[in-house]
Amino acid sequence: MSRLLTDLPQPAAIEALTEESVVVQPIGALEQHGSHLPLSTDLVIPEEIGTRAVDRAVENGVDAWLLPSIAASKSDEHHWAPGTIWMEASTIWNTLVDVGRSVAETPARTLVFLNGHGGNSALLQVVNREIRRRYGLRTFSLGSGTQRAGGSAEGGPDEFGMGIHAGHSETSVMLALRPELVDMSRAVRSVPEHIAGFSTIGFNGAPVSFGWTSDDFGPSGVIGDPTQATAEYGRALVEEGTEFVATALAEISRFRHAA
Ligand SMILES: [Zn+2]
């Protein structure tokens, strides 16, 4: 049975949802991913992982439901590359708050944003609180669990912990999910290795963050090393991501703010 909530007629959808239901909203992005991956990369991945993870969570007894993906989001770091369809922060903010308001009018009390694009992460943390305050939903955000930063200890090419865009892990995942859309003959390595020399400044997780657009690091649009990507590694990441999201959905379904 489909777990896509919008496959149901409205009365059946409202009957199916309860206070225990977990509604999952995948958020994609339509943005340049170098010359070897499709613009839709960050849409394909959360949609595929979301579908698999919701099915697995349901098998494990979680009343999880999927919404159709939001295709475009806050990809302003790729604004320089025509073909990128990007929203202002205020546009995606309003869109997500509107989703929260709409879900709050159903019996469901839990909304999960499954985010396919790192550029949305900071905004999602703020949106989670806004929807919580305005509409009382339990709100959560997470990624699809398939991205790896690519350090020297991880076995793949060394991306100096900066394999964040169209690099080894993401290209491998696309070789697993949509091989017909990947052109490995166009894959190039582009890693801003000098940034690894800073101890406080860096990408996600570093204590000092910095503003950037993806053309700051070179003309390819890639931040990472896709040249050794394989479908086999991609399939392992898809399984890890599916299991991570399914496990998270199970925890989310029993999370309550007060003991
Ligand atoms: Zn991506």
py3Dmol code that shows the C-alpha trace and the ligand (Angstrom):
import py3Dmol

protein = """\
ATOM      1  CA  MET A   1       0.000   0.000   0.000  1.00  0.00           C
ATOM      2  CA  SER A   2       1.274   3.453  -0.878  1.00  0.00           C
ATOM      3  CA  ARG A   3       2.388   5.567   2.036  1.00  0.00           C
ATOM      4  CA  LEU A   4       2.165   8.715  -0.063  1.00  0.00           C
ATOM      5  CA  LEU A   5      -0.523  10.568   1.861  1.00  0.00           C
ATOM      6  CA  THR A   6      -1.703  12.470  -1.192  1.00  0.00           C
ATOM      7  CA  ASP A   7      -2.617   9.233  -3.005  1.00  0.00           C
ATOM      8  CA  LEU A   8      -5.627   9.097  -0.662  1.00  0.00           C
ATOM      9  CA  PRO A   9      -8.875  11.061  -1.018  1.00  0.00           C
ATOM     10  CA  GLN A  10      -9.158  13.824   1.590  1.00  0.00           C
ATOM     11  CA  PRO A  11     -11.602  12.057   3.952  1.00  0.00           C
ATOM     12  CA  ALA A  12      -9.542   8.848   3.863  1.00  0.00           C
ATOM     13  CA  ALA A  13      -6.349  10.800   4.521  1.00  0.00           C
ATOM     14  CA  ILE A  14      -7.840  12.472   7.586  1.00  0.00           C
ATOM     15  CA  GLU A  15      -9.176   9.102   8.810  1.00  0.00           C
ATOM     16  CA  ALA A  16      -5.773   7.499   8.334  1.00  0.00           C
ATOM     17  CA  LEU A  17      -3.891  10.081  10.415  1.00  0.00           C
ATOM     18  CA  THR A  18      -3.804  10.043  14.206  1.00  0.00           C
ATOM     19  CA  GLU A  19      -1.866  11.779  16.969  1.00  0.00           C
ATOM     20  CA  GLU A  20       0.758   9.057  16.548  1.00  0.00           C
ATOM     21  CA  SER A  21       1.279   9.639  12.817  1.00  0.00           C
ATOM     22  CA  VAL A  22       4.604  10.954  11.535  1.00  0.00           C
ATOM     23  CA  VAL A  23       4.350  13.051   8.369  1.00  0.00           C
ATOM     24  CA  VAL A  24       7.557  13.254   6.325  1.00  0.00           C
ATOM     25  CA  GLN A  25       8.172  16.175   3.965  1.00  0.00           C
ATOM     26  CA  PRO A  26      11.161  15.628   1.651  1.00  0.00           C
ATOM     27  CA  ILE A  27      12.895  18.831   0.570  1.00  0.00           C
ATOM     28  CA  GLY A  28      14.869  18.710  -2.667  1.00  0.00           C
ATOM     29  CA  ALA A  29      16.978  21.211  -4.566  1.00  0.00           C
ATOM     30  CA  LEU A  30      17.450  21.948  -8.262  1.00  0.00           C
ATOM     31  CA  GLU A  31      21.013  23.145  -8.643  1.00  0.00           C
ATOM     32  CA  GLN A  32      24.222  22.655 -10.555  1.00  0.00           C
ATOM     33  CA  HIS A  33      26.108  19.529  -9.514  1.00  0.00           C
ATOM     34  CA  GLY A  34      29.145  19.869 -11.754  1.00  0.00           C
ATOM     35  CA  SER A  35      29.162  18.560 -15.319  1.00  0.00           C
ATOM     36  CA  HIS A  36      28.580  14.913 -14.383  1.00  0.00           C
ATOM     37  CA  LEU A  37      25.459  14.899 -12.176  1.00  0.00           C
ATOM     38  CA  PRO A  38      21.909  16.113 -12.961  1.00  0.00           C
ATOM     39  CA  LEU A  39      20.423  19.329 -11.610  1.00  0.00           C
ATOM     40  CA  SER A  40      17.900  17.135  -9.771  1.00  0.00           C
ATOM     41  CA  THR A  41      20.501  15.253  -7.681  1.00  0.00           C
ATOM     42  CA  ASP A  42      19.383  16.747  -4.362  1.00  0.00           C
ATOM     43  CA  LEU A  43      15.752  16.016  -5.249  1.00  0.00           C
ATOM     44  CA  VAL A  44      16.287  12.392  -6.315  1.00  0.00           C
ATOM     45  CA  ILE A  45      18.185  11.397  -3.173  1.00  0.00           C
ATOM     46  CA  PRO A  46      15.760  12.490  -0.396  1.00  0.00           C
ATOM     47  CA  GLU A  47      12.791  11.263  -2.434  1.00  0.00           C
ATOM     48  CA  GLU A  48      14.315   7.789  -2.886  1.00  0.00           C
ATOM     49  CA  ILE A  49      15.598   7.540   0.678  1.00  0.00           C
ATOM     50  CA  GLY A  50      12.334   8.944   2.036  1.00  0.00           C
ATOM     51  CA  THR A  51      10.236   6.395   0.152  1.00  0.00           C
ATOM     52  CA  ARG A  52      12.392   3.468   1.282  1.00  0.00           C
ATOM     53  CA  ALA A  53      12.746   4.678   4.873  1.00  0.00           C
ATOM     54  CA  VAL A  54       9.027   5.343   5.318  1.00  0.00           C
ATOM     55  CA  ASP A  55       8.246   1.828   4.009  1.00  0.00           C
ATOM     56  CA  ARG A  56      10.811   0.339   6.408  1.00  0.00           C
ATOM     57  CA  ALA A  57       9.537   2.394   9.349  1.00  0.00           C
ATOM     58  CA  VAL A  58       5.989   1.204   8.599  1.00  0.00           C
ATOM     59  CA  GLU A  59       7.236  -2.421   8.575  1.00  0.00           C
ATOM     60  CA  ASN A  60       8.662  -1.667  12.029  1.00  0.00           C
ATOM     61  CA  GLY A  61       5.319  -0.443  13.329  1.00  0.00           C
ATOM     62  CA  VAL A  62       5.694   3.334  12.844  1.00  0.00           C
ATOM     63  CA  ASP A  63       2.670   5.135  11.369  1.00  0.00           C
ATOM     64  CA  ALA A  64       4.760   7.136   8.888  1.00  0.00           C
ATOM     65  CA  TRP A  65       3.394   8.971   5.855  1.00  0.00           C
ATOM     66  CA  LEU A  66       5.189  10.702   3.003  1.00  0.00           C
ATOM     67  CA  LEU A  67       4.272  13.986   1.331  1.00  0.00           C
ATOM     68  CA  PRO A  68       5.342  14.752  -2.260  1.00  0.00           C
ATOM     69  CA  SER A  69       8.741  16.428  -2.335  1.00  0.00           C
ATOM     70  CA  ILE A  70       9.255  20.168  -2.471  1.00  0.00           C
ATOM     71  CA  ALA A  71      11.510  20.292  -5.535  1.00  0.00           C
ATOM     72  CA  ALA A  72      13.386  23.613  -5.208  1.00  0.00           C
ATOM     73  CA  SER A  73      14.793  25.292  -2.114  1.00  0.00           C
ATOM     74  CA  LYS A  74      17.519  27.629  -0.850  1.00  0.00           C
ATOM     75  CA  SER A  75      20.291  27.014  -3.394  1.00  0.00           C
ATOM     76  CA  ASP A  76      21.598  30.571  -3.475  1.00  0.00           C
ATOM     77  CA  GLU A  77      25.188  29.314  -3.215  1.00  0.00           C
ATOM     78  CA  HIS A  78      24.758  28.082  -6.806  1.00  0.00           C
ATOM     79  CA  HIS A  79      23.078  31.262  -8.076  1.00  0.00           C
ATOM     80  CA  TRP A  80      25.927  31.832 -10.564  1.00  0.00           C
ATOM     81  CA  ALA A  81      25.062  28.715 -12.588  1.00  0.00           C
ATOM     82  CA  PRO A  82      21.990  29.149 -14.828  1.00  0.00           C
ATOM     83  CA  GLY A  83      19.710  26.123 -14.605  1.00  0.00           C
ATOM     84  CA  THR A  84      19.826  26.322 -10.827  1.00  0.00           C
ATOM     85  CA  ILE A  85      16.264  27.055  -9.674  1.00  0.00           C
ATOM     86  CA  TRP A  86      16.679  28.680  -6.276  1.00  0.00           C
ATOM     87  CA  MET A  87      14.452  30.272  -3.685  1.00  0.00           C
ATOM     88  CA  GLU A  88      15.200  33.185  -1.418  1.00  0.00           C
ATOM     89  CA  ALA A  89      15.412  32.205   2.254  1.00  0.00           C
ATOM     90  CA  SER A  90      12.135  34.061   2.844  1.00  0.00           C
ATOM     91  CA  THR A  91      10.368  32.075   0.092  1.00  0.00           C
ATOM     92  CA  ILE A  92      11.313  28.638   1.379  1.00  0.00           C
ATOM     93  CA  TRP A  93      10.691  29.857   4.948  1.00  0.00           C
ATOM     94  CA  ASN A  94       7.137  30.836   4.093  1.00  0.00           C
ATOM     95  CA  THR A  95       6.611  27.630   2.121  1.00  0.00           C
ATOM     96  CA  LEU A  96       7.695  25.396   5.011  1.00  0.00           C
ATOM     97  CA  VAL A  97       5.715  27.344   7.607  1.00  0.00           C
ATOM     98  CA  ASP A  98       2.671  26.960   5.335  1.00  0.00           C
ATOM     99  CA  VAL A  99       3.255  23.192   5.195  1.00  0.00           C
ATOM    100  CA  GLY A 100       3.392  23.210   9.003  1.00  0.00           C
ATOM    101  CA  ARG A 101       0.135  25.144   9.261  1.00  0.00           C
ATOM    102  CA  SER A 102      -1.549  22.729   6.858  1.00  0.00           C
ATOM    103  CA  VAL A 103      -0.306  19.583   8.625  1.00  0.00           C
ATOM    104  CA  ALA A 104      -1.401  21.089  11.965  1.00  0.00           C
ATOM    105  CA  GLU A 105      -4.975  21.134  10.653  1.00  0.00           C
ATOM    106  CA  THR A 106      -4.908  17.310  10.335  1.00  0.00           C
ATOM    107  CA  PRO A 107      -4.924  14.882  13.298  1.00  0.00           C
ATOM    108  CA  ALA A 108      -1.142  14.342  12.875  1.00  0.00           C
ATOM    109  CA  ARG A 109       1.060  16.079  15.486  1.00  0.00           C
ATOM    110  CA  THR A 110       4.506  15.311  14.095  1.00  0.00           C
ATOM    111  CA  LEU A 111       6.179  16.807  11.019  1.00  0.00           C
ATOM    112  CA  VAL A 112       9.611  15.759   9.762  1.00  0.00           C
ATOM    113  CA  PHE A 113      11.611  17.651   7.143  1.00  0.00           C
ATOM    114  CA  LEU A 114      13.820  15.210   5.230  1.00  0.00           C
ATOM    115  CA  ASN A 115      16.383  17.552   3.759  1.00  0.00           C
ATOM    116  CA  GLY A 116      18.282  16.787   0.557  1.00  0.00           C
ATOM    117  CA  HIS A 117      20.339  19.984   0.456  1.00  0.00           C
ATOM    118  CA  GLY A 118      22.823  21.204   3.075  1.00  0.00           C
ATOM    119  CA  GLY A 119      22.074  24.847   2.242  1.00  0.00           C
ATOM    120  CA  ASN A 120      18.716  24.453   3.996  1.00  0.00           C
ATOM    121  CA  SER A 121      20.037  23.084   7.288  1.00  0.00           C
ATOM    122  CA  ALA A 122      20.369  26.302   9.282  1.00  0.00           C
ATOM    123  CA  LEU A 123      17.017  27.594   8.076  1.00  0.00           C
ATOM    124  CA  LEU A 124      15.300  24.318   8.992  1.00  0.00           C
ATOM    125  CA  GLN A 125      16.421  24.610  12.608  1.00  0.00           C
ATOM    126  CA  VAL A 126      14.726  28.003  12.801  1.00  0.00           C
ATOM    127  CA  VAL A 127      11.614  26.765  10.956  1.00  0.00           C
ATOM    128  CA  ASN A 128      11.286  23.835  13.377  1.00  0.00           C
ATOM    129  CA  ARG A 129      10.891  26.266  16.276  1.00  0.00           C
ATOM    130  CA  GLU A 130       8.606  28.629  14.362  1.00  0.00           C
ATOM    131  CA  ILE A 131       6.152  25.832  13.514  1.00  0.00           C
ATOM    132  CA  ARG A 132       6.413  24.462  17.061  1.00  0.00           C
ATOM    133  CA  ARG A 133       5.583  27.888  18.537  1.00  0.00           C
ATOM    134  CA  ARG A 134       2.855  28.836  16.063  1.00  0.00           C
ATOM    135  CA  TYR A 135       1.051  25.527  15.567  1.00  0.00           C
ATOM    136  CA  GLY A 136       2.219  23.221  18.368  1.00  0.00           C
ATOM    137  CA  LEU A 137       3.501  20.429  16.139  1.00  0.00           C
ATOM    138  CA  ARG A 138       6.479  18.317  17.100  1.00  0.00           C
ATOM    139  CA  THR A 139       8.975  19.243  14.364  1.00  0.00           C
ATOM    140  CA  PHE A 140      12.193  17.596  13.265  1.00  0.00           C
ATOM    141  CA  SER A 141      14.725  17.916  10.461  1.00  0.00           C
ATOM    142  CA  LEU A 142      17.349  15.482   9.242  1.00  0.00           C
ATOM    143  CA  GLY A 143      19.385  14.688   6.155  1.00  0.00           C
ATOM    144  CA  SER A 144      19.173  11.500   4.119  1.00  0.00           C
ATOM    145  CA  GLY A 145      22.271  10.041   5.798  1.00  0.00           C
ATOM    146  CA  THR A 146      24.090   9.332   2.533  1.00  0.00           C
ATOM    147  CA  GLN A 147      26.608  12.210   2.467  1.00  0.00           C
ATOM    148  CA  ARG A 148      30.193  11.601   3.615  1.00  0.00           C
ATOM    149  CA  ALA A 149      32.737  14.384   4.020  1.00  0.00           C
ATOM    150  CA  GLY A 150      35.556  12.225   2.659  1.00  0.00           C
ATOM    151  CA  GLY A 151      38.444  12.173   5.122  1.00  0.00           C
ATOM    152  CA  SER A 152      41.668  10.206   4.679  1.00  0.00           C
ATOM    153  CA  ALA A 153      40.419   7.488   7.040  1.00  0.00           C
ATOM    154  CA  GLU A 154      37.242   6.735   5.080  1.00  0.00           C
ATOM    155  CA  GLY A 155      38.765   4.565   2.370  1.00  0.00           C
ATOM    156  CA  GLY A 156      37.750   6.620  -0.679  1.00  0.00           C
ATOM    157  CA  PRO A 157      39.732   9.447  -2.276  1.00  0.00           C
ATOM    158  CA  ASP A 158      40.886  12.035   0.278  1.00  0.00           C
ATOM    159  CA  GLU A 159      38.508  14.976   0.099  1.00  0.00           C
ATOM    160  CA  PHE A 160      40.003  16.524   3.264  1.00  0.00           C
ATOM    161  CA  GLY A 161      36.628  16.409   4.932  1.00  0.00           C
ATOM    162  CA  MET A 162      35.149  18.662   2.255  1.00  0.00           C
ATOM    163  CA  GLY A 163      33.353  16.224  -0.032  1.00  0.00           C
ATOM    164  CA  ILE A 164      30.166  18.218   0.345  1.00  0.00           C
ATOM    165  CA  HIS A 165      28.912  18.746  -3.193  1.00  0.00           C
ATOM    166  CA  ALA A 166      28.930  16.373  -6.178  1.00  0.00           C
ATOM    167  CA  GLY A 167      31.863  14.490  -4.618  1.00  0.00           C
ATOM    168  CA  HIS A 168      32.618  10.823  -3.920  1.00  0.00           C
ATOM    169  CA  SER A 169      29.628   9.898  -1.784  1.00  0.00           C
ATOM    170  CA  GLU A 170      26.970  11.850  -3.655  1.00  0.00           C
ATOM    171  CA  THR A 171      28.171  10.680  -7.079  1.00  0.00           C
ATOM    172  CA  SER A 172      28.283   7.074  -5.853  1.00  0.00           C
ATOM    173  CA  VAL A 173      24.710   7.356  -4.576  1.00  0.00           C
ATOM    174  CA  MET A 174      23.544   8.670  -7.949  1.00  0.00           C
ATOM    175  CA  LEU A 175      25.395   5.818  -9.731  1.00  0.00           C
ATOM    176  CA  ALA A 176      23.326   3.486  -7.563  1.00  0.00           C
ATOM    177  CA  LEU A 177      19.981   5.275  -7.977  1.00  0.00           C
ATOM    178  CA  ARG A 178      20.071   6.849 -11.476  1.00  0.00           C
ATOM    179  CA  PRO A 179      23.132   5.580 -13.391  1.00  0.00           C
ATOM    180  CA  GLU A 180      21.626   6.720 -16.686  1.00  0.00           C
ATOM    181  CA  LEU A 181      21.835  10.346 -15.482  1.00  0.00           C
ATOM    182  CA  VAL A 182      25.528  10.251 -14.506  1.00  0.00           C
ATOM    183  CA  ASP A 183      28.355  11.008 -16.957  1.00  0.00           C
ATOM    184  CA  MET A 184      31.569   9.884 -15.268  1.00  0.00           C
ATOM    185  CA  SER A 185      33.627  11.059 -18.270  1.00  0.00           C
ATOM    186  CA  ARG A 186      32.852  14.634 -17.123  1.00  0.00           C
ATOM    187  CA  ALA A 187      33.709  14.102 -13.445  1.00  0.00           C
ATOM    188  CA  VAL A 188      36.519  16.305 -12.117  1.00  0.00           C
ATOM    189  CA  ARG A 189      38.191  16.611  -8.705  1.00  0.00           C
ATOM    190  CA  SER A 190      37.903  20.018  -7.019  1.00  0.00           C
ATOM    191  CA  VAL A 191      38.831  20.141  -3.327  1.00  0.00           C
ATOM    192  CA  PRO A 192      39.804  23.458  -1.640  1.00  0.00           C
ATOM    193  CA  GLU A 193      42.620  21.712   0.243  1.00  0.00           C
ATOM    194  CA  HIS A 194      44.049  24.934   1.682  1.00  0.00           C
ATOM    195  CA  ILE A 195      40.948  25.324   3.853  1.00  0.00           C
ATOM    196  CA  ALA A 196      41.824  22.070   5.633  1.00  0.00           C
ATOM    197  CA  GLY A 197      44.816  23.973   7.088  1.00  0.00           C
ATOM    198  CA  PHE A 198      42.569  26.174   9.235  1.00  0.00           C
ATOM    199  CA  SER A 199      41.832  24.729  12.667  1.00  0.00           C
ATOM    200  CA  THR A 200      38.775  26.833  13.503  1.00  0.00           C
ATOM    201  CA  ILE A 201      37.267  27.729  10.117  1.00  0.00           C
ATOM    202  CA  GLY A 202      35.515  25.181   7.931  1.00  0.00           C
ATOM    203  CA  PHE A 203      32.311  23.751   6.492  1.00  0.00           C
ATOM    204  CA  ASN A 204      29.585  22.005   8.484  1.00  0.00           C
ATOM    205  CA  GLY A 205      30.567  21.328  12.054  1.00  0.00           C
ATOM    206  CA  ALA A 206      33.602  23.639  12.266  1.00  0.00           C
ATOM    207  CA  PRO A 207      33.424  26.133  15.171  1.00  0.00           C
ATOM    208  CA  VAL A 208      33.818  29.096  12.785  1.00  0.00           C
ATOM    209  CA  SER A 209      31.551  29.096   9.748  1.00  0.00           C
ATOM    210  CA  PHE A 210      31.914  31.378   6.748  1.00  0.00           C
ATOM    211  CA  GLY A 211      29.778  32.708   3.899  1.00  0.00           C
ATOM    212  CA  TRP A 212      30.473  31.191   0.489  1.00  0.00           C
ATOM    213  CA  THR A 213      29.090  30.505  -2.939  1.00  0.00           C
ATOM    214  CA  SER A 214      30.236  27.418  -4.800  1.00  0.00           C
ATOM    215  CA  ASP A 215      32.129  29.380  -7.470  1.00  0.00           C
ATOM    216  CA  ASP A 216      34.383  30.767  -4.705  1.00  0.00           C
ATOM    217  CA  PHE A 217      36.386  27.530  -4.878  1.00  0.00           C
ATOM    218  CA  GLY A 218      36.823  27.157  -8.637  1.00  0.00           C
ATOM    219  CA  PRO A 219      34.872  27.039 -11.887  1.00  0.00           C
ATOM    220  CA  SER A 220      33.753  23.365 -11.839  1.00  0.00           C
ATOM    221  CA  GLY A 221      30.973  23.710  -9.265  1.00  0.00           C
ATOM    222  CA  VAL A 222      32.248  20.530  -7.585  1.00  0.00           C
ATOM    223  CA  ILE A 223      33.441  20.488  -3.969  1.00  0.00           C
ATOM    224  CA  GLY A 224      34.920  17.029  -3.561  1.00  0.00           C
ATOM    225  CA  ASP A 225      36.358  14.217  -5.675  1.00  0.00           C
ATOM    226  CA  PRO A 226      33.814  12.282  -7.742  1.00  0.00           C
ATOM    227  CA  THR A 227      36.368  10.581  -9.990  1.00  0.00           C
ATOM    228  CA  GLN A 228      36.480   7.261  -8.102  1.00  0.00           C
ATOM    229  CA  ALA A 229      32.767   6.971  -7.365  1.00  0.00           C
ATOM    230  CA  THR A 230      31.182   3.523  -7.715  1.00  0.00           C
ATOM    231  CA  ALA A 231      27.636   2.188  -7.752  1.00  0.00           C
ATOM    232  CA  GLU A 232      28.668  -0.464  -5.238  1.00  0.00           C
ATOM    233  CA  TYR A 233      29.666   2.175  -2.659  1.00  0.00           C
ATOM    234  CA  GLY A 234      26.518   4.086  -3.567  1.00  0.00           C
ATOM    235  CA  ARG A 235      24.319   1.079  -2.837  1.00  0.00           C
ATOM    236  CA  ALA A 236      25.948   0.731   0.590  1.00  0.00           C
ATOM    237  CA  LEU A 237      25.279   4.417   1.297  1.00  0.00           C
ATOM    238  CA  VAL A 238      21.649   4.082   0.167  1.00  0.00           C
ATOM    239  CA  GLU A 239      21.192   1.184   2.589  1.00  0.00           C
ATOM    240  CA  GLU A 240      22.930   3.113   5.417  1.00  0.00           C
ATOM    241  CA  GLY A 241      20.813   6.181   4.725  1.00  0.00           C
ATOM    242  CA  THR A 242      17.584   4.191   4.583  1.00  0.00           C
ATOM    243  CA  GLU A 243      18.372   2.474   7.881  1.00  0.00           C
ATOM    244  CA  PHE A 244      19.400   5.786   9.506  1.00  0.00           C
ATOM    245  CA  VAL A 245      16.201   7.565   8.460  1.00  0.00           C
ATOM    246  CA  ALA A 246      13.975   4.593   9.385  1.00  0.00           C
ATOM    247  CA  THR A 247      15.637   4.419  12.818  1.00  0.00           C
ATOM    248  CA  ALA A 248      15.244   8.172  13.262  1.00  0.00           C
ATOM    249  CA  LEU A 249      11.546   7.984  12.329  1.00  0.00           C
ATOM    250  CA  ALA A 250      11.023   5.293  14.974  1.00  0.00           C
ATOM    251  CA  GLU A 251      12.658   7.503  17.627  1.00  0.00           C
ATOM    252  CA  ILE A 252      10.770  10.556  16.397  1.00  0.00           C
ATOM    253  CA  SER A 253       7.467   8.674  16.676  1.00  0.00           C
ATOM    254  CA  ARG A 254       8.003   8.105  20.402  1.00  0.00           C
ATOM    255  CA  PHE A 255       9.717  11.420  21.242  1.00  0.00           C
ATOM    256  CA  ARG A 256       7.844  13.654  23.675  1.00  0.00           C
ATOM    257  CA  HIS A 257       9.212  16.943  25.031  1.00  0.00           C
ATOM    258  CA  ALA A 258       8.173  16.250  28.613  1.00  0.00           C
ATOM    259  CA  ALA A 259       8.836  12.905  30.288  1.00  0.00           C
TER     260      ALA A 259
END
"""
ligand_1 = """\
1
ZN
Zn 23.895 17.671 -3.740
"""
view = py3Dmol.view(width=600, height=400)
view.addModel(protein, "pdb")
view.setStyle({"model": 0}, {"cartoon": {"style": "trace"}})
view.addModel(ligand_1, "xyz")
view.setStyle({"model": 1}, {"stick": {}})
view.zoomTo()
view.show()
